[in-house]
Amino acid sequence: MHVALLLALLAAVAGLALQPLSESDVFFRLKAGQEILARHALPRSNLYSFTYPDHPDLDTAWLFEVGAAWLFARGGFPALVLAKTAILLATFAAAFAVCRRRGAGPTASVLALAAAAFAARERFVERPHLFSLAGQIMLLAAIDALVVGQQGATSDHDRRRARQVMVATLSAVVLWANLHAGVFLAPVVLGLAGAGVWIDERLFPRRLAILTVGAAAATLVTPVGTALFRYLYLHLVIPALHPVDEFRAATWISDAPLLLVGAATALAALLVRPRRARLLLPAAALAILTMRSIRFGADLALVVAPILAVGLTRLGERGGPLLRGPLPAVTVATALAAWAIGPRVATARAGRPLLDIGLDQSIVPLGAIRFVTENDVRARMYNDFEIGAYLLFEGFPRYQVFVDPRLPAYPRQLHRLLGRGDLSRAEWDVAMDRYGVDSALLAYAGLNRRVAWWDPRRWALVYRAQDARVFVRRLPRHRALIARLEIPASFSFTPAEGVATLPLTERPPDSPVPECEWQRRLGDLMFELDGAATPRTRAAYALALAAPGGCLDAGPEVQLCEWLGAVELKESHFTAALALFDRGLARGDVEGTTRANRALALEGLGRSAEAVSAWTDVAARAAGTPLEAIAAKRLAALPIR
C-alpha cells in the first residue's frame, strides 16, 4: 500500500505539472541559454534591450538557462514541460522519504504532501526556482542524516558516512547556486537547524555548523560570485519602485490554501510532542519570508509538509481502529488518483487532447507581434514587462526590447518610471522621447493603465484586436501606415473600471486620414462598442457620406450605403433608403440582398412598375438561390405585372 500511496501522490503532482506552458519568463531564459551556448560565455551587459544596453546583467541562473536551451533545441516546449514534471516528481518522492524518515506514516505523508502540492501549484512552472524546491528537500534530508549521525554511534563508518553527506550536500549547493539565486536559503536553513539542535539537545551541532559555513561559501562558487548579494538586494529595492505580483505579501484572498497549510502545520506542531526546534526554526524563517513575499510560498509548503505529516500521524494514532486500518490509505490513494485522472477524462470527452504540453498561445499576443513585424514598426517599440520575454526570444538579435522581466538588468530609474500610476500623457511622452520610442505594443489592454497614456495628437492607434493595442508616433515614415489603418480611438483608465475606449469624434490635426474616411471608421468603432445602430453610429456614417463624391473609396462607400439603406428601410424611411441604394449602385456593384431591399423601398413608395422591374432583375441575378423564390413571390403579389 505504501507504493500505491506514493504513486497516487506522484500522479497528482504530474497532473498539476503536465499543463500547457504558460510561464512567460521561460522565453528570456531560453534566449539567454542560446546566447551562452553560442558565445561560450555569459553576457555581462543587457544585450536584449535598446533602453540600457550597457547596464550590467547579473545572470544567477545561467546553468538552468543552458539546460533549458539544450532541451528546447531537442524537444521544443513539450520537452521543457516534461523536464519540469520530472524535477517535481523527484522532489516530491524525496520529500515523501523525508516524511517517512521522520516517523510519519505513509498515508499522513501523502496527505501532507498533496496539500503542499495544491498550495504550491501556481509555482509549478518552468523556472529555475524548481531547483530551489528540490534544494530545500535536499537540505532537510542532509540535516536529518547529520543530526541522527551525531546522536548515534561514533564509529569510523558513521564518521565516514557523515563526511559523505557533507561533501554531497556542499556539491549540491554549488550546483544549486548556478541554477537559482534561491541558494541563499541554504546556509540560512542549515544555520537555523543547527540552532534548533542546540535548543533541543543543548549540544553544539559541529557538523551542521561546518556545513553551514561551507554552504555559505558554496553559494559564491558561480560566475557572478559576490555579486549575488547585489542581485538579492535589488530584489528588495525594485518591488518598492515597481510592484511585481510574485513579491507581494501573502493574503487570504489569493493564497488561502497556503495559509491553511501553514495554520494546520502550526496546530500540528502545538499538539505533537516533543516539538523539535531544528524542524520548526527553518519553517518559521520561510513563513516570515512568505508573509513578506509570496514567491517563497512553495518553499514553505514543502518544508512544512514533513512537520504536518508527523502531526497527522500522531493524531491518527490517537484515533480509533478505523483510522489505524487500511481504509484511510485506500481512500487517500483513490482520491488522489481521481484528482489526477478526472480532469484528463473530462478533457478527452470535450474533444481536446488528453495531454497538451505545448505552448499556451493565449499568454502571448501573437497577432499583434505579427502585425508590428510585418509593418516594420518594431525597432524602437515600447513594450510592457509581461511580453518583453517573448519579444526578445522571438526577435533578438534583429530586434531589441524596451524592457523584459529580467528585473536586475535595468536601472532603478526605469523601474521607478514603470511603477508610477500617476503620470500625465505629457510626462509619458517626454519619457518615450528620452528612450527614442516611436511605436508601442501593449497587452492586457483591458487592465493596463498605460494604454491611456498615448496622446492621440502624437500617437496613432493602428491595431486593436483581442487584448492588444499598437500605437505609432506620428512621423513621416509612419504616415502611409497611419493613413491606411488608424483607428479613431483613445483610452481612459480608472482603477474601478479599468480601461475604457473613447471614440475620437475630432480628427487629430496631423492625421493623414481624410475626414470622410475618419467618420466612416468612427462609425465602425461606435457600432462595435454599442453593438447596435445607435444614433451616434448613424451620425458618423452620415457625415462620411456627406463628403464630396469620390472622397470615400468605392468599396467602403457601397458598404455604407447598403448598411444605412437597410436601417432606413427597417424604419420605413423609404425615400432615404432608396436614395442610399441608388447611390451604392452608382458607385459599384451591390449585393443581391441590397437589390432586393431597393425593390422593397420602391414598393413602399408605391412605385409598383419600378418595383416589378427591380424584382425581375433580382430574380434573374439570383437564379437558383432562395432569393429567386422570394423575388417570384413578391412579383406575384404586385398589382402591376
BAVO-438256 format. One line per 3 residues: number of its first residue (from 1); their letters; for each residue x, y, z of C-alpha. Coordinates in steps of 0.05 Angstrom, whole numbers, plus 5000, padded with zeros to 4 digits. Layout:
NUM) a) X,Y,Z ~ ...
This chain:
1) mhv) 5000,5000,5000 ~ 5059,5047,5012 ~ 5078,5043,4939
4) all) 5006,5054,4916 ~ 5001,5116,4960 ~ 5066,5144,4933
7) lal) 5046,5131,4861 ~ 4979,5165,4873 ~ 5015,5226,4902
10) laa) 5062,5229,4843 ~ 5004,5222,4794 ~ 4970,5281,4827
13) vag) 5034,5323,4823 ~ 5043,5303,4750 ~ 4971,5323,4737
16) lal) 4985,5392,4764 ~ 5050,5398,4725 ~ 5032,5370,4656
19) qpl) 4997,5431,4631 ~ 5008,5476,4570 ~ 5069,5520,4581
22) ses) 5043,5587,4606 ~ 5104,5616,4641 ~ 5127,5678,4603
25) dvf) 5194,5683,4638 ~ 5217,5619,4604 ~ 5226,5657,4539
28) frl) 5282,5702,4563 ~ 5313,5642,4598 ~ 5314,5605,4532
31) kag) 5345,5663,4495 ~ 5398,5672,4549 ~ 5415,5598,4545
34) qei) 5420,5601,4470 ~ 5467,5661,4474 ~ 5511,5628,4526
37) lar) 5517,5566,4484 ~ 5534,5607,4422 ~ 5584,5652,4458
40) hal) 5612,5601,4507 ~ 5608,5656,4559 ~ 5557,5695,4599
43) prs) 5537,5763,4571 ~ 5558,5816,4621 ~ 5513,5872,4596
46) nly) 5440,5879,4576 ~ 5443,5853,4505 ~ 5369,5849,4493
49) sft) 5346,5920,4507 ~ 5355,5985,4470 ~ 5339,6026,4532
52) ypd) 5400,6007,4574 ~ 5445,5962,4531 ~ 5506,5976,4575
55) hpd) 5473,5962,4641 ~ 5503,5901,4678 ~ 5463,5837,4671
58) ldt) 5471,5793,4732 ~ 5453,5723,4710 ~ 5449,5676,4770
61) awl) 5411,5621,4734 ~ 5457,5610,4675 ~ 5461,5535,4684
64) fev) 5385,5529,4684 ~ 5383,5571,4620 ~ 5435,5529,4585
67) gaa) 5398,5466,4603 ~ 5331,5495,4581 ~ 5361,5517,4514
70) wlf) 5391,5448,4504 ~ 5325,5414,4518 ~ 5286,5463,4475
73) arg) 5331,5450,4415 ~ 5315,5376,4420 ~ 5242,5375,4440
76) gfp) 5212,5445,4439 ~ 5164,5469,4493 ~ 5139,5398,4509
79) alv) 5210,5378,4529 ~ 5211,5435,4580 ~ 5144,5415,4609
82) lak) 5166,5343,4615 ~ 5232,5362,4648 ~ 5196,5407,4698
85) tai) 5149,5350,4715 ~ 5207,5302,4725 ~ 5241,5351,4773
88) lla) 5177,5359,4813 ~ 5165,5285,4816 ~ 5235,5272,4841
91) tfa) 5227,5328,4893 ~ 5161,5301,4920 ~ 5187,5230,4921
94) aaf) 5247,5254,4962 ~ 5200,5294,5007 ~ 5159,5230,5019
97) avc) 5224,5196,5041 ~ 5239,5253,5089 ~ 5170,5248,5119
100) rrr) 5177,5174,5129 ~ 5246,5181,5159 ~ 5219,5230,5210
103) gag) 5167,5179,5233 ~ 5106,5199,5192 ~ 5060,5145,5167
106) pta) 5052,5136,5092 ~ 4981,5160,5089 ~ 4995,5222,5131
109) svl) 5058,5236,5089 ~ 5019,5233,5024 ~ 4963,5276,5052
112) ala) 5011,5329,5076 ~ 5050,5330,5010 ~ 4986,5331,4969
115) aaa) 4964,5392,5009 ~ 5032,5424,4997 ~ 5027,5409,4922
118) faa) 4959,5441,4918 ~ 4982,5503,4956 ~ 5045,5509,4913
121) rer) 5013,5491,4846 ~ 5019,5561,4817 ~ 5094,5555,4823
124) fve) 5096,5490,4784 ~ 5124,5528,4724 ~ 5185,5524,4680
127) rph) 5230,5569,4721 ~ 5296,5558,4758 ~ 5262,5562,4827
130) lfs) 5244,5489,4815 ~ 5315,5473,4837 ~ 5306,5513,4900
133) lag) 5246,5469,4917 ~ 5289,5408,4906 ~ 5345,5441,4945
136) qim) 5301,5451,5006 ~ 5284,5377,5009 ~ 5358,5360,4999
139) lla) 5375,5404,5059 ~ 5322,5371,5102 ~ 5349,5302,5085
142) aid) 5421,5325,5100 ~ 5401,5356,5166 ~ 5365,5292,5188
145) alv) 5424,5249,5167 ~ 5475,5292,5204 ~ 5434,5301,5267
148) vgq) 5418,5227,5273 ~ 5491,5210,5259 ~ 5514,5258,5313
151) qga) 5465,5229,5363 ~ 5482,5157,5346 ~ 5546,5117,5347
154) tsd) 5612,5149,5330 ~ 5646,5092,5293 ~ 5691,5103,5234
157) hdr) 5634,5082,5189 ~ 5589,5136,5219 ~ 5642,5189,5212
160) rra) 5656,5168,5140 ~ 5582,5169,5125 ~ 5575,5239,5155
163) rqv) 5633,5265,5113 ~ 5600,5236,5051 ~ 5535,5271,5068
166) mva) 5571,5337,5079 ~ 5610,5332,5014 ~ 5548,5312,4975
169) tls) 5509,5370,5006 ~ 5563,5422,4991 ~ 5568,5396,4919
172) avv) 5493,5401,4912 ~ 5494,5473,4939 ~ 5547,5492,4888
175) lwa) 5503,5463,4833 ~ 5442,5498,4863 ~ 5480,5565,4864
178) nlh) 5489,5562,4789 ~ 5416,5544,4778 ~ 5379,5594,4821
181) agv) 5393,5652,4869 ~ 5347,5619,4919 ~ 5410,5583,4942
184) fla) 5419,5639,4993 ~ 5369,5599,5035 ~ 5417,5540,5042
187) pvv) 5462,5569,5097 ~ 5400,5601,5129 ~ 5363,5535,5135
190) lgl) 5425,5497,5157 ~ 5443,5550,5208 ~ 5373,5553,5237
193) aga) 5371,5477,5241 ~ 5437,5478,5278 ~ 5410,5530,5326
196) gvw) 5349,5485,5336 ~ 5394,5426,5353 ~ 5427,5467,5407
199) ide) 5359,5487,5434 ~ 5333,5415,5432 ~ 5395,5378,5457
202) rlf) 5439,5432,5488 ~ 5491,5401,5443 ~ 5535,5441,5395
205) prr) 5520,5415,5324 ~ 5591,5414,5299 ~ 5576,5381,5233
208) lai) 5518,5427,5218 ~ 5560,5487,5237 ~ 5615,5466,5189
211) ltv) 5563,5451,5135 ~ 5531,5520,5145 ~ 5597,5556,5136
214) gaa) 5613,5512,5076 ~ 5545,5525,5045 ~ 5554,5600,5053
217) aat) 5619,5595,5015 ~ 5589,5548,4963 ~ 5536,5599,4945
220) lvt) 5591,5643,4916 ~ 5621,5589,4871 ~ 5588,5619,4809
223) pvg) 5607,5666,4752 ~ 5574,5724,4790 ~ 5609,5709,4856
226) tal) 5596,5761,4910 ~ 5550,5799,4861 ~ 5497,5750,4887
229) fry) 5488,5797,4946 ~ 5475,5856,4900 ~ 5427,5814,4860
232) lyl) 5388,5796,4923 ~ 5389,5867,4948 ~ 5359,5891,4883
235) hlv) 5300,5844,4894 ~ 5286,5883,4958 ~ 5292,5951,4924
238) ipa) 5257,5940,4857 ~ 5189,5917,4883 ~ 5184,5982,4923
241) lhp) 5193,6021,4858 ~ 5155,5975,4811 ~ 5104,5928,4842
244) vde) 5112,5856,4818 ~ 5059,5804,4836 ~ 5107,5750,4860
247) fra) 5138,5797,4910 ~ 5071,5815,4943 ~ 5054,5793,5013
250) atw) 5013,5730,5023 ~ 4938,5744,5030 ~ 4876,5703,5046
253) isd) 4844,5725,4981 ~ 4899,5699,4936 ~ 4935,5648,4979
256) apl) 4883,5614,5024 ~ 4908,5542,5010 ~ 4979,5560,5030
259) llv) 4957,5596,5093 ~ 4912,5538,5112 ~ 4971,5490,5104
262) gaa) 5012,5536,5148 ~ 4957,5541,5200 ~ 4948,5465,5201
265) tal) 5023,5456,5209 ~ 5025,5504,5267 ~ 4968,5467,5301
268) aal) 5002,5400,5289 ~ 5066,5427,5319 ~ 5029,5451,5381
271) lvr) 4993,5384,5391 ~ 5052,5338,5380 ~ 5107,5328,5430
274) prr) 5166,5332,5432 ~ 5168,5394,5389 ~ 5236,5399,5356
277) arl) 5266,5467,5344 ~ 5311,5440,5289 ~ 5249,5427,5248
280) llp) 5209,5488,5267 ~ 5261,5544,5261 ~ 5274,5535,5186
283) aaa) 5199,5531,5174 ~ 5188,5594,5216 ~ 5240,5632,5175
286) lai) 5207,5612,5110 ~ 5140,5632,5138 ~ 5166,5701,5154
289) ltm) 5195,5707,5083 ~ 5130,5684,5053 ~ 5088,5734,5091
292) rsi) 5133,5787,5060 ~ 5140,5756,4991 ~ 5094,5702,4963
295) rfg) 5150,5677,4918 ~ 5174,5635,4977 ~ 5106,5603,4988
298) adl) 5122,5539,4950 ~ 5187,5531,4990 ~ 5147,5539,5054
301) alv) 5094,5489,5034 ~ 5147,5436,5020 ~ 5188,5449,5083
304) vap) 5128,5446,5130 ~ 5099,5384,5097 ~ 5141,5335,5139
307) ila) 5121,5372,5203 ~ 5048,5367,5183 ~ 5056,5294,5164
310) vgl) 5085,5276,5232 ~ 5029,5314,5266 ~ 4976,5278,5225
313) trl) 5008,5212,5242 ~ 5007,5225,5316 ~ 4934,5247,5313
316) ger) 4917,5185,5274 ~ 4949,5141,5326 ~ 4903,5171,5378
319) ggp) 4842,5155,5336 ~ 4801,5091,5335 ~ 4813,5026,5298
322) llr) 4781,5055,5236 ~ 4836,5107,5229 ~ 4890,5056,5242
325) gpl) 4863,5007,5190 ~ 4872,5006,5114 ~ 4811,5049,5098
328) pav) 4847,5117,5104 ~ 4903,5094,5057 ~ 4854,5066,5006
331) tva) 4811,5129,5009 ~ 4871,5176,5001 ~ 4901,5137,4944
334) tal) 4834,5133,4908 ~ 4821,5208,4917 ~ 4889,5228,4891
337) aaw) 4883,5182,4831 ~ 4815,5212,4815 ~ 4845,5282,4824
340) aig) 4899,5264,4773 ~ 4857,5226,4723 ~ 4790,5262,4727
343) prv) 4809,5326,4691 ~ 4843,5286,4636 ~ 4780,5245,4624
346) ata) 4737,5309,4622 ~ 4786,5339,4573 ~ 4783,5279,4527
349) rag) 4707,5277,4530 ~ 4706,5350,4509 ~ 4745,5332,4447
352) rpl) 4810,5364,4468 ~ 4878,5329,4471 ~ 4886,5285,4531
355) ldi) 4956,5313,4543 ~ 4971,5383,4518 ~ 5040,5405,4538
358) gld) 5057,5453,4482 ~ 5057,5529,4487 ~ 4995,5562,4513
361) qsi) 4988,5614,4459 ~ 4939,5656,4498 ~ 4996,5684,4540
364) vpl) 5027,5720,4480 ~ 4992,5769,4433 ~ 5017,5733,4371
367) gai) 4972,5771,4323 ~ 4998,5839,4348 ~ 5070,5815,4345
370) rfv) 5059,5792,4274 ~ 5029,5860,4257 ~ 5087,5901,4284
373) ten) 5137,5856,4249 ~ 5102,5857,4182 ~ 5093,5932,4185
376) dvr) 5166,5945,4206 ~ 5150,5985,4269 ~ 5187,5942,4318
379) arm) 5257,5972,4320 ~ 5244,6024,4375 ~ 5180,5996,4404
382) ynd) 5155,6004,4475 ~ 5130,5940,4508 ~ 5110,5920,4579
385) fei) 5147,5871,4623 ~ 5098,5815,4610 ~ 5112,5807,4536
388) gay) 5184,5830,4535 ~ 5210,5760,4548 ~ 5175,5731,4486
391) llf) 5194,5791,4443 ~ 5268,5782,4457 ~ 5264,5707,4450
394) egf) 5230,5712,4383 ~ 5263,5775,4357 ~ 5335,5781,4382
397) pry) 5385,5798,4352 ~ 5345,5832,4297 ~ 5303,5869,4349
400) qvf) 5316,5892,4419 ~ 5262,5905,4471 ~ 5243,5964,4514
403) vdp) 5241,5922,4578 ~ 5233,5850,4599 ~ 5225,5811,4664
406) rlp) 5300,5809,4680 ~ 5290,5859,4736 ~ 5363,5870,4756
409) ayp) 5382,5882,4683 ~ 5350,5952,4686 ~ 5367,6012,4729
412) rql) 5323,6039,4784 ~ 5301,6100,4744 ~ 5266,6055,4693
415) hrl) 5232,6014,4748 ~ 5211,6079,4782 ~ 5181,6104,4716
418) lgr) 5143,6039,4703 ~ 5120,6035,4775 ~ 5084,6101,4773
421) gdl) 5010,6104,4762 ~ 5000,6179,4763 ~ 5037,6201,4700
424) sra) 5004,6250,4653 ~ 5006,6240,4579 ~ 5056,6296,4571
427) ewd) 5103,6264,4623 ~ 5097,6197,4590 ~ 5111,6227,4522
430) vam) 5174,6260,4549 ~ 5198,6193,4575 ~ 5184,6159,4508
433) dry) 5223,6214,4473 ~ 5281,6203,4520 ~ 5284,6129,4501
436) gvd) 5274,6142,4427 ~ 5209,6102,4425 ~ 5168,6110,4362
439) sal) 5118,6053,4369 ~ 5085,6014,4424 ~ 5054,5945,4435
442) lay) 5012,5937,4497 ~ 4979,5873,4521 ~ 4926,5861,4574
445) agl) 4896,5925,4548 ~ 4832,5919,4589 ~ 4872,5927,4653
448) nrr) 4935,5964,4631 ~ 4933,6035,4655 ~ 4989,6055,4606
451) vaw) 4941,6045,4548 ~ 4911,6111,4567 ~ 4977,6150,4565
454) wdp) 4986,6154,4490 ~ 4963,6223,4468 ~ 4926,6217,4401
457) rrw) 4954,6283,4378 ~ 5023,6250,4377 ~ 5007,6176,4373
460) alv) 4961,6139,4325 ~ 4926,6075,4345 ~ 4935,6027,4286
463) yra) 4918,5959,4317 ~ 4863,5939,4364 ~ 4848,5865,4369
466) qda) 4834,5817,4426 ~ 4871,5847,4485 ~ 4928,5882,4449
469) rvf) 4938,5953,4423 ~ 4991,5982,4377 ~ 5008,6055,4372
472) vrr) 5057,6090,4326 ~ 5085,6160,4332 ~ 5061,6210,4280
475) lpr) 5125,6211,4240 ~ 5134,6217,4164 ~ 5157,6145,4158
478) hra) 5093,6121,4191 ~ 5046,6165,4150 ~ 5025,6113,4100
481) lia) 5011,6062,4155 ~ 4971,6112,4194 ~ 4931,6133,4133
484) rle) 4914,6060,4119 ~ 4899,6035,4189 ~ 4889,6089,4241
487) ipa) 4832,6074,4288 ~ 4796,6137,4314 ~ 4801,6119,4388
490) sfs) 4836,6139,4451 ~ 4830,6109,4521 ~ 4818,6127,4593
493) ftp) 4833,6088,4656 ~ 4804,6085,4726 ~ 4822,6034,4780
496) aeg) 4748,6017,4789 ~ 4730,6004,4716 ~ 4797,5992,4682
499) vat) 4808,6016,4611 ~ 4752,6048,4571 ~ 4753,6062,4496
502) lpl) 4738,6134,4477 ~ 4718,6147,4404 ~ 4754,6208,4376
505) ter) 4699,6250,4345 ~ 4750,6303,4325 ~ 4805,6281,4278
508) ppd) 4875,6298,4305 ~ 4906,6355,4263 ~ 4965,6313,4239
511) spv) 4925,6252,4219 ~ 4932,6236,4144 ~ 4864,6202,4144
514) pec) 4812,6242,4103 ~ 4754,6268,4143 ~ 4703,6225,4106
517) ewq) 4744,6162,4120 ~ 4754,6184,4192 ~ 4679,6188,4202
520) rrl) 4669,6120,4169 ~ 4720,6088,4215 ~ 4689,6125,4274
523) gdl) 4621,6095,4256 ~ 4652,6026,4252 ~ 4683,6035,4321
526) mfe) 4618,6061,4352 ~ 4578,6004,4322 ~ 4628,5955,4353
529) ldg) 4625,5990,4421 ~ 4549,5999,4422 ~ 4531,5933,4389
532) aat) 4474,5966,4351 ~ 4456,6021,4302 ~ 4456,6076,4353
535) prt) 4445,6150,4335 ~ 4519,6166,4343 ~ 4538,6109,4296
538) raa) 4489,6132,4243 ~ 4511,6204,4251 ~ 4583,6186,4239
541) yal) 4565,6145,4177 ~ 4521,6202,4152 ~ 4579,6251,4159
544) ala) 4623,6203,4120 ~ 4572,6201,4063 ~ 4562,6276,4066
547) apg) 4632,6288,4039 ~ 4640,6307,3966 ~ 4635,6250,3917
550) gcl) 4697,6208,3910 ~ 4723,6224,3980 ~ 4709,6153,4002
553) dag) 4736,6094,3963 ~ 4683,6058,3923 ~ 4682,5995,3965
556) pev) 4672,6028,4033 ~ 4621,6077,4003 ~ 4579,6020,3975
559) qlc) 4581,5983,4041 ~ 4559,6045,4079 ~ 4502,6057,4030
562) ewl) 4479,5985,4037 ~ 4481,5986,4113 ~ 4449,6054,4124
565) gav) 4397,6039,4070 ~ 4377,5975,4106 ~ 4370,6013,4171
568) elk) 4326,6067,4138 ~ 4284,6013,4104 ~ 4273,5978,4170
571) esh) 4246,6043,4198 ~ 4201,6053,4136 ~ 4241,6113,4113
574) fta) 4232,6091,4041 ~ 4255,6155,4006 ~ 4320,6159,4046
577) ala) 4332,6084,4037 ~ 4322,6087,3961 ~ 4370,6146,3955
580) lfd) 4423,6106,3992 ~ 4413,6043,3950 ~ 4415,6084,3885
583) rgl) 4480,6117,3909 ~ 4510,6050,3923 ~ 4491,6024,3854
586) arg) 4522,6085,3822 ~ 4588,6072,3858 ~ 4594,5998,3843
589) dve) 4561,5930,3845 ~ 4520,5915,3907 ~ 4498,5851,3940
592) gtt) 4435,5815,3919 ~ 4402,5830,3985 ~ 4414,5904,3973
595) ran) 4379,5900,3905 ~ 4322,5865,3940 ~ 4319,5919,3993
598) ral) 4317,5971,3938 ~ 4257,5935,3907 ~ 4223,5936,3976
601) ale) 4236,6011,3981 ~ 4203,6022,3914 ~ 4143,5981,3937
604) glg) 4140,6023,4000 ~ 4137,6086,3958 ~ 4081,6058,3915
607) rsa) 4124,6056,3852 ~ 4098,5989,3831 ~ 4123,5989,3759
610) eav) 4194,6004,3781 ~ 4188,5952,3836 ~ 4168,5899,3784
613) saw) 4229,5916,3743 ~ 4273,5914,3805 ~ 4246,5846,3828
616) tdv) 4253,5818,3758 ~ 4326,5839,3758 ~ 4336,5807,3827
619) aar) 4304,5742,3804 ~ 4349,5739,3743 ~ 4412,5753,3783
622) aag) 4393,5704,3839 ~ 4374,5646,3795 ~ 4377,5580,3833
625) tpl) 4381,5613,3901 ~ 4328,5625,3956 ~ 4328,5698,3936
628) eai) 4298,5679,3868 ~ 4239,5648,3903 ~ 4230,5710,3946
631) aak) 4231,5754,3884 ~ 4180,5710,3849 ~ 4134,5714,3909
634) rla) 4139,5790,3912 ~ 4126,5795,3837 ~ 4063,5753,3844
637) alp) 4037,5800,3898 ~ 4048,5864,3860 ~ 3987,5895,3826
640) ir) 4024,5911,3761 ~ 4053,5851,3722
